[in-house]
Amino acid sequence: MQNGPKLLGSEEVRLEQTVSPDDDTTTALGNGLYAILGNDSDEQDFMYYYDANGVLRGEVPVLYYRSHRLLFDDDGLMWFSASTRTFVGMNRLGKLVKIIDLGGRFILHHDYALDSDGNIVSLATDLKREDHAVQDQVIKVDTSTGEVSLLVDFGDLFPEYKASTTHSGIDESDPTASNRWDWIHFNTIQLMDDGSALLSARETSTIVKVNDIEGTPTLDYMIGETSVWSGTPEADSFLTKVGDFGDTGGQHSITVQYDSSLEDGQYYVYMFDNNFGYAMTRPDYDWTVIDGISTAQSSKDEDSSSQFRKYLVDEQAGTYTEVQSFDVPYSPYVSSAEEITDDLNLVGTGMQGVFGVYDDSGDLKAQYRMALSTSYIYRVYQYGFRGFYFA
């Protein structure tokens, strides 16, 4: 018997399986791995890989903070964040062949994407702002030169709304910060085929589409509870809801999904809907105007649940409608959702340290539990790693 190498971290070698995967679920994952992104700790931080049986297959140390997702470019590199100031490009042998420092002005947070030129478009905070606004910028990082440039300051795009909010908030990407103004708190960015971007704003429970994100950005539309933006110019930009369903509360991990069977201007957007109504910068706003929303701060609240939700967006008609939803364990903050096959969905409930695979009816096919280092696991995504780790 041969012992394996000693782990650098203290994570479980095998996760607790509260529901063991059936054969179909195991087959669907194949040789792919679950990437645990952001089991934040006060010690050395890692990104972890687990297989369908919940067995540890790898740990990737990061400097601090967390990796938010993995991006694969056309040159065979895997890009991810290794700190609030660092992006790295790793080759398939595990060597970091690109290390980019963002410099002294910006720190990254929560999400990023690769554009058509192989550059990184990232959510960011500008540390040089006199008003201490946080988590309201988008930057571009040239992966060839390391140059960092500002694409959007949402305080300039939405000045009336920003001015209407209370100067309050924290910045978990910069724990030493004080007097921060977390007025919109973006947590996801998706680059779209037309050069626009779709963003998720947690503080306003709004999905925001911005045209020409790398050129001259302008607001295209919003999705969510319109009364949050009452009295601002953006209040007229909301798509029309078709159907009887409550809007989202603090949603995370929105994903744009194109489908060739849809008409021009139509696409899906799915997400983890935390279903939590709260905004530190809007202390007087009554979130219970959203049907079915919870205001419970604890993930252990037995009367609350979050949802996997999927919308059909029709830009030509200016509408959105819910085409799928099911309840999942409650997490007021963080968490993730991912369609891994046509009928299987991976959902991570971050504040409970669980992630599960559900079919489209919401039936649980597999569930795993990981011990939390501190408060939560930020995201869990599945990657096939074909052409990278695997043939």
FENPEDA-V473318 format. One record per residue. N is the residue number from 1. RES is the residue in three letters. PHI is phi in radians with two decimals (999 if undefined). Layout:
BEGIN
n = (N/N)
res = (RES/RES)
phi = (PHI/PHI)
END
This chain:
BEGIN
n = (1/2/3/4/5/6/7/8/9/10/11/12/13/14/15/16/17/18/19/20/21/22/23/24/25/26/27/28/29/30/31/32/33/34/35/36/37/38/39/40/41/42/43/44/45/46/47/48/49/50/51/52/53/54/55/56/57/58/59/60/61/62/63/64/65/66/67/68/69/70/71/72/73/74/75/76/77/78/79/80/81/82/83/84/85/86/87/88/89/90/91/92/93/94/95/96/97/98/99/100/101/102/103/104/105/106/107/108/109/110/111/112/113/114/115/116/117/118/119/120/121/122/123/124/125/126/127/128/129/130/131/132/133/134/135/136/137/138/139/140/141/142/143/144/145/146/147/148/149/150/151/152/153/154/155/156/157/158/159/160/161/162/163/164/165/166/167/168/169/170/171/172/173/174/175/176/177/178/179/180/181/182/183/184/185/186/187/188/189/190/191/192/193/194/195/196/197/198/199/200/201/202/203/204/205/206/207/208/209/210/211/212/213/214/215/216/217/218/219/220/221/222/223/224/225/226/227/228/229/230/231/232/233/234/235/236/237/238/239/240/241/242/243/244/245/246/247/248/249/250/251/252/253/254/255/256/257/258/259/260/261/262/263/264/265/266/267/268/269/270/271/272/273/274/275/276/277/278/279/280/281/282/283/284/285/286/287/288/289/290/291/292/293/294/295/296/297/298/299/300/301/302/303/304/305/306/307/308/309/310/311/312/313/314/315/316/317/318/319/320/321/322/323/324/325/326/327/328/329/330/331/332/333/334/335/336/337/338/339/340/341/342/343/344/345/346/347/348/349/350/351/352/353/354/355/356/357/358/359/360/361/362/363/364/365/366/367/368/369/370/371/372/373/374/375/376/377/378/379/380/381/382/383/384/385/386/387/388/389/390/391)
res = (MET/GLN/ASN/GLY/PRO/LYS/LEU/LEU/GLY/SER/GLU/GLU/VAL/ARG/LEU/GLU/GLN/THR/VAL/SER/PRO/ASP/ASP/ASP/THR/THR/THR/ALA/LEU/GLY/ASN/GLY/LEU/TYR/ALA/ILE/LEU/GLY/ASN/ASP/SER/ASP/GLU/GLN/ASP/PHE/MET/TYR/TYR/TYR/ASP/ALA/ASN/GLY/VAL/LEU/ARG/GLY/GLU/VAL/PRO/VAL/LEU/TYR/TYR/ARG/SER/HIS/ARG/LEU/LEU/PHE/ASP/ASP/ASP/GLY/LEU/MET/TRP/PHE/SER/ALA/SER/THR/ARG/THR/PHE/VAL/GLY/MET/ASN/ARG/LEU/GLY/LYS/LEU/VAL/LYS/ILE/ILE/ASP/LEU/GLY/GLY/ARG/PHE/ILE/LEU/HIS/HIS/ASP/TYR/ALA/LEU/ASP/SER/ASP/GLY/ASN/ILE/VAL/SER/LEU/ALA/THR/ASP/LEU/LYS/ARG/GLU/ASP/HIS/ALA/VAL/GLN/ASP/GLN/VAL/ILE/LYS/VAL/ASP/THR/SER/THR/GLY/GLU/VAL/SER/LEU/LEU/VAL/ASP/PHE/GLY/ASP/LEU/PHE/PRO/GLU/TYR/LYS/ALA/SER/THR/THR/HIS/SER/GLY/ILE/ASP/GLU/SER/ASP/PRO/THR/ALA/SER/ASN/ARG/TRP/ASP/TRP/ILE/HIS/PHE/ASN/THR/ILE/GLN/LEU/MET/ASP/ASP/GLY/SER/ALA/LEU/LEU/SER/ALA/ARG/GLU/THR/SER/THR/ILE/VAL/LYS/VAL/ASN/ASP/ILE/GLU/GLY/THR/PRO/THR/LEU/ASP/TYR/MET/ILE/GLY/GLU/THR/SER/VAL/TRP/SER/GLY/THR/PRO/GLU/ALA/ASP/SER/PHE/LEU/THR/LYS/VAL/GLY/ASP/PHE/GLY/ASP/THR/GLY/GLY/GLN/HIS/SER/ILE/THR/VAL/GLN/TYR/ASP/SER/SER/LEU/GLU/ASP/GLY/GLN/TYR/TYR/VAL/TYR/MET/PHE/ASP/ASN/ASN/PHE/GLY/TYR/ALA/MET/THR/ARG/PRO/ASP/TYR/ASP/TRP/THR/VAL/ILE/ASP/GLY/ILE/SER/THR/ALA/GLN/SER/SER/LYS/ASP/GLU/ASP/SER/SER/SER/GLN/PHE/ARG/LYS/TYR/LEU/VAL/ASP/GLU/GLN/ALA/GLY/THR/TYR/THR/GLU/VAL/GLN/SER/PHE/ASP/VAL/PRO/TYR/SER/PRO/TYR/VAL/SER/SER/ALA/GLU/GLU/ILE/THR/ASP/ASP/LEU/ASN/LEU/VAL/GLY/THR/GLY/MET/GLN/GLY/VAL/PHE/GLY/VAL/TYR/ASP/ASP/SER/GLY/ASP/LEU/LYS/ALA/GLN/TYR/ARG/MET/ALA/LEU/SER/THR/SER/TYR/ILE/TYR/ARG/VAL/TYR/GLN/TYR/GLY/PHE/ARG/GLY/PHE/TYR/PHE/ALA)
phi = (999/-2.01/-1.40/-1.35/-1.14/-1.24/-1.29/-1.40/-1.78/-1.97/-1.21/-1.19/-1.29/-2.34/-1.31/-1.14/-1.82/-1.27/-2.37/-1.31/-1.18/-1.41/-1.09/-1.12/-1.20/-1.11/-1.13/-1.10/-1.27/1.02/-1.53/-1.18/-2.30/-1.44/-1.72/-1.55/-1.97/1.60/-1.45/-1.02/-2.47/-1.59/-1.89/-1.06/-1.72/-2.41/-1.87/-2.01/-2.01/-2.24/-1.62/-1.12/-1.60/1.34/-1.66/-1.11/-2.08/3.13/-2.36/-2.07/-1.24/-2.14/-1.10/-3.01/1.10/-2.86/-1.61/-1.86/-2.94/-1.88/-2.11/-2.00/-1.64/-1.38/-1.74/1.47/-1.74/-1.86/-1.77/-2.81/-1.46/-1.99/-3.00/-1.24/-2.07/-2.34/-1.90/-2.28/-1.99/-1.87/-1.53/-1.24/-1.57/1.58/-1.54/-1.44/-1.67/-2.34/-2.30/-2.06/-1.68/-1.31/1.57/-1.64/-1.58/-1.96/-2.16/-1.52/-2.76/1.17/-2.94/-2.86/-2.60/-1.67/-1.53/-1.19/-1.66/1.44/-1.67/-1.70/-1.86/-2.29/-1.19/-2.68/-2.08/-1.62/-1.29/-1.62/-1.22/-1.26/-1.55/1.08/-1.17/-2.26/0.99/-2.37/-2.15/-2.22/-2.11/-2.06/-2.04/-1.28/-1.32/-1.55/-1.78/1.45/-1.14/-2.01/-2.37/-1.41/-1.75/-2.51/-1.87/-1.22/-1.14/-1.37/-1.35/-2.18/-1.15/-1.16/-1.15/-0.98/-1.15/-1.41/-1.64/-1.34/-1.27/-2.76/2.13/-2.23/-2.31/-1.21/-1.38/-2.40/-1.11/-1.52/-1.25/-2.44/1.04/-1.40/-2.15/-1.70/-1.42/-2.34/0.92/-1.24/-2.24/-2.58/-2.35/-2.14/-1.51/-1.87/-1.15/-1.64/1.50/-1.64/-2.42/-1.96/-2.16/-1.88/-1.86/-1.21/-1.13/-1.88/0.90/-2.22/-1.75/-2.17/-1.82/-2.07/-1.34/0.86/-1.06/-1.80/-2.15/-2.03/-1.16/-2.43/-1.25/-1.68/-2.68/-2.27/-2.27/2.56/-1.33/-1.15/-1.16/-1.04/-1.82/-0.99/1.50/-2.01/-1.05/-1.26/-1.08/-1.56/-1.68/-1.33/-1.17/-1.47/-1.34/-1.98/2.08/-1.92/-2.69/-1.33/-1.40/-1.37/-2.26/1.18/-1.00/-2.29/0.98/-1.18/-2.41/-1.48/-2.29/-1.52/-2.53/-1.13/-1.40/-1.50/-1.34/-0.99/1.48/-1.92/-2.87/-1.74/-2.31/-2.06/-2.90/-1.62/-1.62/-1.05/1.07/-2.15/-1.80/-2.96/-2.63/-1.06/-1.55/-2.29/-1.11/-1.69/-1.35/-1.66/-1.26/-1.26/-1.16/-1.49/-1.06/1.45/-1.31/-1.79/-2.04/-1.32/-1.36/-1.70/-1.21/-1.56/-1.11/-1.30/-1.67/-2.05/-2.53/-1.72/-2.42/-1.48/-2.34/-2.40/-1.91/-1.78/-1.74/-2.14/-1.18/-1.13/-1.48/1.24/-2.30/-2.48/-2.47/-1.44/-1.95/-2.81/-2.85/-2.72/-1.30/-2.40/-0.95/-1.37/-2.53/-1.04/-2.23/0.91/1.67/-2.67/-2.52/-2.70/-1.40/-1.78/-2.53/-1.10/-2.26/-2.23/-2.27/-1.68/-2.25/-1.87/-1.72/-1.10/-1.35/-1.78/1.18/-2.13/-2.45/-2.47/-1.89/-2.12/-1.45/-1.19/-1.54/1.55/-1.37/-1.37/-1.76/-2.85/-2.62/-2.23/-2.21/-2.11/-1.12/-1.42/-1.25/-2.39/-2.00/-2.94/-1.82/-1.20/-2.56/-2.31/-2.12/-1.87/-2.27/-1.37/1.01/-1.21/1.38/-2.08/-1.46/-2.08/-1.25)
END
